[in-house]
Amino acid sequence: FIPQTPNGILHEMKLLIENISDDVKNCVFRSNHASNYLPIKGRLSRDRDKIVSEINQTLEHPENVRPEFMRRL
């Protein structure tokens, strides 16, 4: 087992969000636990673009991910 990198986790999250069907309505999406690198919340499919934008911004600026010492693992 090789743990995923923060960048890899963000790419996986983006892929997941982008591929959830538009038929999904009022699905609460949360990634706001202390262990997550990027706190995100929204409703799918309404907030998909906003969520993907937040992920893209963090991928472009990896210094904005939650530091390891704050993840409480």
PyMOL Python script that loads the backbone (N, CA, C, O; Angstrom):
from pymol import cmd

cmd.read_pdbstr("""\
ATOM      1  N   PHE A   1       0.845  -1.184   0.000  1.00  0.00           N
ATOM      2  CA  PHE A   1       0.000   0.000   0.000  1.00  0.00           C
ATOM      3  C   PHE A   1       0.882   1.236   0.000  1.00  0.00           C
ATOM      4  O   PHE A   1       1.794   1.359   0.818  1.00  0.00           O
ATOM      5  N   ILE A   2       0.608   2.140  -0.913  1.00  0.00           N
ATOM      6  CA  ILE A   2       1.316   3.417  -0.969  1.00  0.00           C
ATOM      7  C   ILE A   2       0.281   4.519  -0.763  1.00  0.00           C
ATOM      8  O   ILE A   2      -0.628   4.675  -1.578  1.00  0.00           O
ATOM      9  N   PRO A   3       0.413   5.279   0.315  1.00  0.00           N
ATOM     10  CA  PRO A   3      -0.563   6.352   0.555  1.00  0.00           C
ATOM     11  C   PRO A   3      -0.572   7.366  -0.589  1.00  0.00           C
ATOM     12  O   PRO A   3       0.468   7.682  -1.167  1.00  0.00           O
ATOM     13  N   GLN A   4      -1.743   7.856  -0.896  1.00  0.00           N
ATOM     14  CA  GLN A   4      -1.914   8.850  -1.949  1.00  0.00           C
ATOM     15  C   GLN A   4      -1.349  10.194  -1.483  1.00  0.00           C
ATOM     16  O   GLN A   4      -1.397  10.520  -0.297  1.00  0.00           O
ATOM     17  N   THR A   5      -0.823  10.955  -2.415  1.00  0.00           N
ATOM     18  CA  THR A   5      -0.315  12.295  -2.113  1.00  0.00           C
ATOM     19  C   THR A   5      -1.497  13.268  -2.009  1.00  0.00           C
ATOM     20  O   THR A   5      -2.583  12.970  -2.508  1.00  0.00           O
ATOM     21  N   PRO A   6      -1.300  14.418  -1.371  1.00  0.00           N
ATOM     22  CA  PRO A   6      -2.377  15.417  -1.337  1.00  0.00           C
ATOM     23  C   PRO A   6      -2.849  15.787  -2.746  1.00  0.00           C
ATOM     24  O   PRO A   6      -4.049  15.920  -2.987  1.00  0.00           O
ATOM     25  N   ASN A   7      -1.910  15.952  -3.667  1.00  0.00           N
ATOM     26  CA  ASN A   7      -2.259  16.288  -5.045  1.00  0.00           C
ATOM     27  C   ASN A   7      -3.099  15.178  -5.671  1.00  0.00           C
ATOM     28  O   ASN A   7      -4.086  15.453  -6.354  1.00  0.00           O
ATOM     29  N   GLY A   8      -2.715  13.941  -5.440  1.00  0.00           N
ATOM     30  CA  GLY A   8      -3.460  12.808  -5.976  1.00  0.00           C
ATOM     31  C   GLY A   8      -4.864  12.726  -5.402  1.00  0.00           C
ATOM     32  O   GLY A   8      -5.818  12.418  -6.116  1.00  0.00           O
ATOM     33  N   ILE A   9      -4.987  13.002  -4.109  1.00  0.00           N
ATOM     34  CA  ILE A   9      -6.306  12.987  -3.468  1.00  0.00           C
ATOM     35  C   ILE A   9      -7.206  14.053  -4.087  1.00  0.00           C
ATOM     36  O   ILE A   9      -8.382  13.800  -4.348  1.00  0.00           O
ATOM     37  N   LEU A  10      -6.660  15.234  -4.320  1.00  0.00           N
ATOM     38  CA  LEU A  10      -7.455  16.310  -4.928  1.00  0.00           C
ATOM     39  C   LEU A  10      -7.876  15.943  -6.351  1.00  0.00           C
ATOM     40  O   LEU A  10      -9.002  16.226  -6.759  1.00  0.00           O
ATOM     41  N   HIS A  11      -6.977  15.316  -7.101  1.00  0.00           N
ATOM     42  CA  HIS A  11      -7.332  14.884  -8.460  1.00  0.00           C
ATOM     43  C   HIS A  11      -8.449  13.839  -8.423  1.00  0.00           C
ATOM     44  O   HIS A  11      -9.369  13.885  -9.240  1.00  0.00           O
ATOM     45  N   GLU A  12      -8.373  12.908  -7.488  1.00  0.00           N
ATOM     46  CA  GLU A  12      -9.423  11.892  -7.361  1.00  0.00           C
ATOM     47  C   GLU A  12     -10.758  12.523  -6.982  1.00  0.00           C
ATOM     48  O   GLU A  12     -11.803  12.152  -7.517  1.00  0.00           O
ATOM     49  N   MET A  13     -10.718  13.477  -6.056  1.00  0.00           N
ATOM     50  CA  MET A  13     -11.945  14.148  -5.639  1.00  0.00           C
ATOM     51  C   MET A  13     -12.562  14.903  -6.817  1.00  0.00           C
ATOM     52  O   MET A  13     -13.776  14.872  -7.018  1.00  0.00           O
ATOM     53  N   LYS A  14     -11.724  15.572  -7.582  1.00  0.00           N
ATOM     54  CA  LYS A  14     -12.204  16.309  -8.754  1.00  0.00           C
ATOM     55  C   LYS A  14     -12.843  15.354  -9.762  1.00  0.00           C
ATOM     56  O   LYS A  14     -13.913  15.640 -10.300  1.00  0.00           O
ATOM     57  N   LEU A  15     -12.197  14.236 -10.011  1.00  0.00           N
ATOM     58  CA  LEU A  15     -12.729  13.240 -10.942  1.00  0.00           C
ATOM     59  C   LEU A  15     -14.085  12.722 -10.466  1.00  0.00           C
ATOM     60  O   LEU A  15     -15.011  12.570 -11.262  1.00  0.00           O
ATOM     61  N   LEU A  16     -14.194  12.457  -9.181  1.00  0.00           N
ATOM     62  CA  LEU A  16     -15.456  11.989  -8.612  1.00  0.00           C
ATOM     63  C   LEU A  16     -16.561  13.023  -8.818  1.00  0.00           C
ATOM     64  O   LEU A  16     -17.639  12.692  -9.312  1.00  0.00           O
ATOM     65  N   ILE A  17     -16.296  14.265  -8.444  1.00  0.00           N
ATOM     66  CA  ILE A  17     -17.303  15.326  -8.542  1.00  0.00           C
ATOM     67  C   ILE A  17     -17.714  15.558  -9.993  1.00  0.00           C
ATOM     68  O   ILE A  17     -18.899  15.708 -10.292  1.00  0.00           O
ATOM     69  N   GLU A  18     -16.739  15.586 -10.884  1.00  0.00           N
ATOM     70  CA  GLU A  18     -17.041  15.837 -12.298  1.00  0.00           C
ATOM     71  C   GLU A  18     -17.893  14.735 -12.918  1.00  0.00           C
ATOM     72  O   GLU A  18     -18.621  14.982 -13.880  1.00  0.00           O
ATOM     73  N   ASN A  19     -17.811  13.531 -12.380  1.00  0.00           N
ATOM     74  CA  ASN A  19     -18.493  12.401 -13.008  1.00  0.00           C
ATOM     75  C   ASN A  19     -19.763  11.954 -12.308  1.00  0.00           C
ATOM     76  O   ASN A  19     -20.366  10.956 -12.704  1.00  0.00           O
ATOM     77  N   ILE A  20     -20.175  12.665 -11.286  1.00  0.00           N
ATOM     78  CA  ILE A  20     -21.472  12.364 -10.681  1.00  0.00           C
ATOM     79  C   ILE A  20     -22.545  12.894 -11.624  1.00  0.00           C
ATOM     80  O   ILE A  20     -22.479  14.038 -12.075  1.00  0.00           O
ATOM     81  N   SER A  21     -23.510  12.072 -11.910  1.00  0.00           N
ATOM     82  CA  SER A  21     -24.548  12.393 -12.886  1.00  0.00           C
ATOM     83  C   SER A  21     -25.283  13.689 -12.553  1.00  0.00           C
ATOM     84  O   SER A  21     -25.499  14.014 -11.385  1.00  0.00           O
ATOM     85  N   ASP A  22     -25.659  14.418 -13.594  1.00  0.00           N
ATOM     86  CA  ASP A  22     -26.471  15.623 -13.416  1.00  0.00           C
ATOM     87  C   ASP A  22     -27.854  15.291 -12.870  1.00  0.00           C
ATOM     88  O   ASP A  22     -28.566  16.172 -12.389  1.00  0.00           O
ATOM     89  N   ASP A  23     -28.231  14.018 -12.947  1.00  0.00           N
ATOM     90  CA  ASP A  23     -29.523  13.598 -12.406  1.00  0.00           C
ATOM     91  C   ASP A  23     -29.542  13.639 -10.881  1.00  0.00           C
ATOM     92  O   ASP A  23     -30.608  13.629 -10.265  1.00  0.00           O
ATOM     93  N   VAL A  24     -28.368  13.684 -10.284  1.00  0.00           N
ATOM     94  CA  VAL A  24     -28.275  13.737  -8.823  1.00  0.00           C
ATOM     95  C   VAL A  24     -28.646  15.148  -8.379  1.00  0.00           C
ATOM     96  O   VAL A  24     -28.024  16.125  -8.796  1.00  0.00           O
ATOM     97  N   LYS A  25     -29.644  15.240  -7.546  1.00  0.00           N
ATOM     98  CA  LYS A  25     -30.122  16.539  -7.061  1.00  0.00           C
ATOM     99  C   LYS A  25     -30.087  16.557  -5.538  1.00  0.00           C
ATOM    100  O   LYS A  25     -30.416  15.564  -4.889  1.00  0.00           O
ATOM    101  N   ASN A  26     -29.692  17.678  -4.983  1.00  0.00           N
ATOM    102  CA  ASN A  26     -29.680  17.882  -3.531  1.00  0.00           C
ATOM    103  C   ASN A  26     -28.861  16.848  -2.772  1.00  0.00           C
ATOM    104  O   ASN A  26     -29.213  16.464  -1.657  1.00  0.00           O
ATOM    105  N   CYS A  27     -27.785  16.406  -3.370  1.00  0.00           N
ATOM    106  CA  CYS A  27     -26.859  15.499  -2.695  1.00  0.00           C
ATOM    107  C   CYS A  27     -25.860  16.356  -1.925  1.00  0.00           C
ATOM    108  O   CYS A  27     -25.134  17.153  -2.520  1.00  0.00           O
ATOM    109  N   VAL A  28     -25.821  16.197  -0.628  1.00  0.00           N
ATOM    110  CA  VAL A  28     -24.896  16.970   0.199  1.00  0.00           C
ATOM    111  C   VAL A  28     -23.506  16.359   0.073  1.00  0.00           C
ATOM    112  O   VAL A  28     -23.310  15.172   0.331  1.00  0.00           O
ATOM    113  N   PHE A  29     -22.550  17.185  -0.328  1.00  0.00           N
ATOM    114  CA  PHE A  29     -21.163  16.741  -0.436  1.00  0.00           C
ATOM    115  C   PHE A  29     -20.350  17.478   0.614  1.00  0.00           C
ATOM    116  O   PHE A  29     -20.368  18.707   0.683  1.00  0.00           O
ATOM    117  N   ARG A  30     -19.643  16.718   1.423  1.00  0.00           N
ATOM    118  CA  ARG A  30     -18.801  17.305   2.458  1.00  0.00           C
ATOM    119  C   ARG A  30     -17.430  16.648   2.441  1.00  0.00           C
ATOM    120  O   ARG A  30     -17.301  15.428   2.340  1.00  0.00           O
ATOM    121  N   SER A  31     -16.436  17.474   2.542  1.00  0.00           N
ATOM    122  CA  SER A  31     -15.060  17.025   2.710  1.00  0.00           C
ATOM    123  C   SER A  31     -14.443  17.963   3.741  1.00  0.00           C
ATOM    124  O   SER A  31     -13.408  18.585   3.500  1.00  0.00           O
ATOM    125  N   ASN A  32     -15.098  18.048   4.890  1.00  0.00           N
ATOM    126  CA  ASN A  32     -14.695  19.060   5.863  1.00  0.00           C
ATOM    127  C   ASN A  32     -14.186  18.486   7.183  1.00  0.00           C
ATOM    128  O   ASN A  32     -14.077  19.206   8.176  1.00  0.00           O
ATOM    129  N   HIS A  33     -13.879  17.206   7.192  1.00  0.00           N
ATOM    130  CA  HIS A  33     -13.300  16.607   8.390  1.00  0.00           C
ATOM    131  C   HIS A  33     -11.869  17.123   8.556  1.00  0.00           C
ATOM    132  O   HIS A  33     -11.221  17.480   7.573  1.00  0.00           O
ATOM    133  N   ALA A  34     -11.387  17.161   9.765  1.00  0.00           N
ATOM    134  CA  ALA A  34     -10.033  17.660  10.033  1.00  0.00           C
ATOM    135  C   ALA A  34      -8.969  16.910   9.244  1.00  0.00           C
ATOM    136  O   ALA A  34      -7.905  17.462   8.965  1.00  0.00           O
ATOM    137  N   SER A  35      -9.238  15.667   8.884  1.00  0.00           N
ATOM    138  CA  SER A  35      -8.236  14.877   8.168  1.00  0.00           C
ATOM    139  C   SER A  35      -8.177  15.192   6.672  1.00  0.00           C
ATOM    140  O   SER A  35      -7.246  14.758   5.994  1.00  0.00           O
ATOM    141  N   ASN A  36      -9.141  15.930   6.149  1.00  0.00           N
ATOM    142  CA  ASN A  36      -9.148  16.254   4.723  1.00  0.00           C
ATOM    143  C   ASN A  36      -8.174  17.390   4.416  1.00  0.00           C
ATOM    144  O   ASN A  36      -8.023  18.326   5.201  1.00  0.00           O
ATOM    145  N   TYR A  37      -7.524  17.290   3.274  1.00  0.00           N
ATOM    146  CA  TYR A  37      -6.575  18.324   2.872  1.00  0.00           C
ATOM    147  C   TYR A  37      -7.261  19.624   2.467  1.00  0.00           C
ATOM    148  O   TYR A  37      -6.685  20.703   2.603  1.00  0.00           O
ATOM    149  N   LEU A  38      -8.483  19.519   1.973  1.00  0.00           N
ATOM    150  CA  LEU A  38      -9.203  20.702   1.507  1.00  0.00           C
ATOM    151  C   LEU A  38     -10.635  20.647   2.017  1.00  0.00           C
ATOM    152  O   LEU A  38     -11.403  19.777   1.606  1.00  0.00           O
ATOM    153  N   PRO A  39     -11.006  21.560   2.904  1.00  0.00           N
ATOM    154  CA  PRO A  39     -12.392  21.562   3.373  1.00  0.00           C
ATOM    155  C   PRO A  39     -13.326  22.092   2.285  1.00  0.00           C
ATOM    156  O   PRO A  39     -13.186  23.221   1.815  1.00  0.00           O
ATOM    157  N   ILE A  40     -14.272  21.254   1.903  1.00  0.00           N
ATOM    158  CA  ILE A  40     -15.219  21.608   0.842  1.00  0.00           C
ATOM    159  C   ILE A  40     -16.611  21.210   1.293  1.00  0.00           C
ATOM    160  O   ILE A  40     -16.800  20.191   1.957  1.00  0.00           O
ATOM    161  N   LYS A  41     -17.580  22.028   0.922  1.00  0.00           N
ATOM    162  CA  LYS A  41     -18.966  21.642   1.143  1.00  0.00           C
ATOM    163  C   LYS A  41     -19.812  22.218   0.025  1.00  0.00           C
ATOM    164  O   LYS A  41     -19.510  23.277  -0.526  1.00  0.00           O
ATOM    165  N   GLY A  42     -20.864  21.510  -0.296  1.00  0.00           N
ATOM    166  CA  GLY A  42     -21.767  21.978  -1.334  1.00  0.00           C
ATOM    167  C   GLY A  42     -22.848  20.952  -1.600  1.00  0.00           C
ATOM    168  O   GLY A  42     -22.892  19.892  -0.976  1.00  0.00           O
ATOM    169  N   ARG A  43     -23.719  21.287  -2.537  1.00  0.00           N
ATOM    170  CA  ARG A  43     -24.786  20.378  -2.965  1.00  0.00           C
ATOM    171  C   ARG A  43     -24.587  20.065  -4.434  1.00  0.00           C
ATOM    172  O   ARG A  43     -24.286  20.937  -5.248  1.00  0.00           O
ATOM    173  N   LEU A  44     -24.765  18.795  -4.745  1.00  0.00           N
ATOM    174  CA  LEU A  44     -24.648  18.370  -6.137  1.00  0.00           C
ATOM    175  C   LEU A  44     -26.048  18.164  -6.689  1.00  0.00           C
ATOM    176  O   LEU A  44     -26.925  17.692  -5.965  1.00  0.00           O
ATOM    177  N   SER A  45     -26.265  18.480  -7.857  1.00  0.00           N
ATOM    178  CA  SER A  45     -25.289  18.951  -8.815  1.00  0.00           C
ATOM    179  C   SER A  45     -25.191  20.481  -8.861  1.00  0.00           C
ATOM    180  O   SER A  45     -24.415  21.028  -9.644  1.00  0.00           O
ATOM    181  N   ARG A  46     -25.952  21.151  -8.049  1.00  0.00           N
ATOM    182  CA  ARG A  46     -26.021  22.616  -8.060  1.00  0.00           C
ATOM    183  C   ARG A  46     -24.652  23.280  -7.910  1.00  0.00           C
ATOM    184  O   ARG A  46     -24.357  24.227  -8.638  1.00  0.00           O
ATOM    185  N   ASP A  47     -23.817  22.815  -6.995  1.00  0.00           N
ATOM    186  CA  ASP A  47     -22.554  23.479  -6.677  1.00  0.00           C
ATOM    187  C   ASP A  47     -21.339  22.831  -7.338  1.00  0.00           C
ATOM    188  O   ASP A  47     -20.202  23.121  -6.965  1.00  0.00           O
ATOM    189  N   ARG A  48     -21.571  21.963  -8.308  1.00  0.00           N
ATOM    190  CA  ARG A  48     -20.461  21.239  -8.941  1.00  0.00           C
ATOM    191  C   ARG A  48     -19.370  22.184  -9.446  1.00  0.00           C
ATOM    192  O   ARG A  48     -18.193  21.981  -9.146  1.00  0.00           O
ATOM    193  N   ASP A  49     -19.741  23.197 -10.196  1.00  0.00           N
ATOM    194  CA  ASP A  49     -18.733  24.098 -10.767  1.00  0.00           C
ATOM    195  C   ASP A  49     -17.927  24.806  -9.680  1.00  0.00           C
ATOM    196  O   ASP A  49     -16.716  24.981  -9.815  1.00  0.00           O
ATOM    197  N   LYS A  50     -18.592  25.208  -8.616  1.00  0.00           N
ATOM    198  CA  LYS A  50     -17.908  25.880  -7.511  1.00  0.00           C
ATOM    199  C   LYS A  50     -16.919  24.931  -6.832  1.00  0.00           C
ATOM    200  O   LYS A  50     -15.792  25.318  -6.522  1.00  0.00           O
ATOM    201  N   ILE A  51     -17.342  23.706  -6.607  1.00  0.00           N
ATOM    202  CA  ILE A  51     -16.477  22.717  -5.956  1.00  0.00           C
ATOM    203  C   ILE A  51     -15.262  22.410  -6.830  1.00  0.00           C
ATOM    204  O   ILE A  51     -14.132  22.381  -6.342  1.00  0.00           O
ATOM    205  N   VAL A  52     -15.496  22.183  -8.113  1.00  0.00           N
ATOM    206  CA  VAL A  52     -14.385  21.892  -9.031  1.00  0.00           C
ATOM    207  C   VAL A  52     -13.436  23.085  -9.098  1.00  0.00           C
ATOM    208  O   VAL A  52     -12.220  22.907  -9.161  1.00  0.00           O
ATOM    209  N   SER A  53     -13.979  24.288  -9.085  1.00  0.00           N
ATOM    210  CA  SER A  53     -13.147  25.487  -9.105  1.00  0.00           C
ATOM    211  C   SER A  53     -12.264  25.570  -7.856  1.00  0.00           C
ATOM    212  O   SER A  53     -11.085  25.911  -7.952  1.00  0.00           O
ATOM    213  N   GLU A  54     -12.826  25.261  -6.697  1.00  0.00           N
ATOM    214  CA  GLU A  54     -12.042  25.268  -5.455  1.00  0.00           C
ATOM    215  C   GLU A  54     -10.913  24.242  -5.520  1.00  0.00           C
ATOM    216  O   GLU A  54      -9.792  24.510  -5.088  1.00  0.00           O
ATOM    217  N   ILE A  55     -11.219  23.079  -6.057  1.00  0.00           N
ATOM    218  CA  ILE A  55     -10.195  22.040  -6.187  1.00  0.00           C
ATOM    219  C   ILE A  55      -9.111  22.497  -7.159  1.00  0.00           C
ATOM    220  O   ILE A  55      -7.921  22.351  -6.879  1.00  0.00           O
ATOM    221  N   ASN A  56      -9.520  23.050  -8.302  1.00  0.00           N
ATOM    222  CA  ASN A  56      -8.545  23.522  -9.292  1.00  0.00           C
ATOM    223  C   ASN A  56      -7.639  24.608  -8.718  1.00  0.00           C
ATOM    224  O   ASN A  56      -6.432  24.610  -8.958  1.00  0.00           O
ATOM    225  N   GLN A  57      -8.224  25.523  -7.963  1.00  0.00           N
ATOM    226  CA  GLN A  57      -7.419  26.588  -7.350  1.00  0.00           C
ATOM    227  C   GLN A  57      -6.379  26.006  -6.402  1.00  0.00           C
ATOM    228  O   GLN A  57      -5.240  26.471  -6.352  1.00  0.00           O
ATOM    229  N   THR A  58      -6.777  24.993  -5.659  1.00  0.00           N
ATOM    230  CA  THR A  58      -5.844  24.375  -4.716  1.00  0.00           C
ATOM    231  C   THR A  58      -4.785  23.563  -5.457  1.00  0.00           C
ATOM    232  O   THR A  58      -3.631  23.519  -5.029  1.00  0.00           O
ATOM    233  N   LEU A  59      -5.160  22.924  -6.553  1.00  0.00           N
ATOM    234  CA  LEU A  59      -4.168  22.203  -7.355  1.00  0.00           C
ATOM    235  C   LEU A  59      -3.134  23.175  -7.927  1.00  0.00           C
ATOM    236  O   LEU A  59      -1.956  22.837  -8.041  1.00  0.00           O
ATOM    237  N   GLU A  60      -3.578  24.378  -8.283  1.00  0.00           N
ATOM    238  CA  GLU A  60      -2.660  25.392  -8.808  1.00  0.00           C
ATOM    239  C   GLU A  60      -1.812  26.018  -7.703  1.00  0.00           C
ATOM    240  O   GLU A  60      -0.721  26.526  -7.961  1.00  0.00           O
ATOM    241  N   HIS A  61      -2.319  25.978  -6.475  1.00  0.00           N
ATOM    242  CA  HIS A  61      -1.623  26.570  -5.327  1.00  0.00           C
ATOM    243  C   HIS A  61      -1.574  25.545  -4.194  1.00  0.00           C
ATOM    244  O   HIS A  61      -2.288  25.681  -3.200  1.00  0.00           O
ATOM    245  N   PRO A  62      -0.733  24.521  -4.341  1.00  0.00           N
ATOM    246  CA  PRO A  62      -0.706  23.436  -3.352  1.00  0.00           C
ATOM    247  C   PRO A  62      -0.315  23.884  -1.944  1.00  0.00           C
ATOM    248  O   PRO A  62      -0.501  23.140  -0.981  1.00  0.00           O
ATOM    249  N   GLU A  63       0.213  25.072  -1.825  1.00  0.00           N
ATOM    250  CA  GLU A  63       0.534  25.585  -0.488  1.00  0.00           C
ATOM    251  C   GLU A  63      -0.735  25.828   0.332  1.00  0.00           C
ATOM    252  O   GLU A  63      -0.661  26.048   1.541  1.00  0.00           O
ATOM    253  N   ASN A  64      -1.902  25.788  -0.327  1.00  0.00           N
ATOM    254  CA  ASN A  64      -3.172  26.027   0.367  1.00  0.00           C
ATOM    255  C   ASN A  64      -3.815  24.768   0.943  1.00  0.00           C
ATOM    256  O   ASN A  64      -4.877  24.853   1.560  1.00  0.00           O
ATOM    257  N   VAL A  65      -3.194  23.602   0.756  1.00  0.00           N
ATOM    258  CA  VAL A  65      -3.768  22.401   1.376  1.00  0.00           C
ATOM    259  C   VAL A  65      -3.534  22.462   2.881  1.00  0.00           C
ATOM    260  O   VAL A  65      -2.595  23.103   3.354  1.00  0.00           O
ATOM    261  N   ARG A  66      -4.393  21.794   3.611  1.00  0.00           N
ATOM    262  CA  ARG A  66      -4.266  21.751   5.070  1.00  0.00           C
ATOM    263  C   ARG A  66      -2.943  21.055   5.415  1.00  0.00           C
ATOM    264  O   ARG A  66      -2.681  19.951   4.938  1.00  0.00           O
ATOM    265  N   PRO A  67      -2.119  21.693   6.233  1.00  0.00           N
ATOM    266  CA  PRO A  67      -0.832  21.088   6.604  1.00  0.00           C
ATOM    267  C   PRO A  67      -1.031  19.781   7.376  1.00  0.00           C
ATOM    268  O   PRO A  67      -2.036  19.593   8.062  1.00  0.00           O
ATOM    269  N   GLU A  68      -0.066  18.898   7.249  1.00  0.00           N
ATOM    270  CA  GLU A  68      -0.145  17.586   7.903  1.00  0.00           C
ATOM    271  C   GLU A  68      -0.392  17.704   9.406  1.00  0.00           C
ATOM    272  O   GLU A  68      -1.186  16.945   9.961  1.00  0.00           O
ATOM    273  N   PHE A  69       0.277  18.642  10.068  1.00  0.00           N
ATOM    274  CA  PHE A  69       0.133  18.735  11.522  1.00  0.00           C
ATOM    275  C   PHE A  69      -1.282  19.143  11.938  1.00  0.00           C
ATOM    276  O   PHE A  69      -1.672  18.926  13.085  1.00  0.00           O
ATOM    277  N   MET A  70      -2.050  19.728  11.025  1.00  0.00           N
ATOM    278  CA  MET A  70      -3.423  20.133  11.340  1.00  0.00           C
ATOM    279  C   MET A  70      -4.447  19.054  11.002  1.00  0.00           C
ATOM    280  O   MET A  70      -5.627  19.194  11.322  1.00  0.00           O
ATOM    281  N   ARG A  71      -4.002  17.984  10.362  1.00  0.00           N
ATOM    282  CA  ARG A  71      -4.931  16.932   9.943  1.00  0.00           C
ATOM    283  C   ARG A  71      -5.251  15.958  11.067  1.00  0.00           C
ATOM    284  O   ARG A  71      -6.160  15.140  10.922  1.00  0.00           O
ATOM    285  N   ARG A  72      -4.551  16.020  12.151  1.00  0.00           N
ATOM    286  CA  ARG A  72      -4.830  15.221  13.353  1.00  0.00           C
ATOM    287  C   ARG A  72      -4.827  13.717  13.107  1.00  0.00           C
ATOM    288  O   ARG A  72      -5.647  12.981  13.656  1.00  0.00           O
ATOM    289  N   LEU A  73      -3.894  13.277  12.275  1.00  0.00           N
ATOM    290  CA  LEU A  73      -3.789  11.832  12.030  1.00  0.00           C
ATOM    291  C   LEU A  73      -2.681  11.234  12.857  1.00  0.00           C
ATOM    292  O   LEU A  73      -2.440  10.029  12.787  1.00  0.00           O
TER     293      LEU A  73
END
""", "prot")
cmd.dss("prot")
cmd.show_as("cartoon", "prot")
cmd.util.cbc("prot")
cmd.orient("prot")
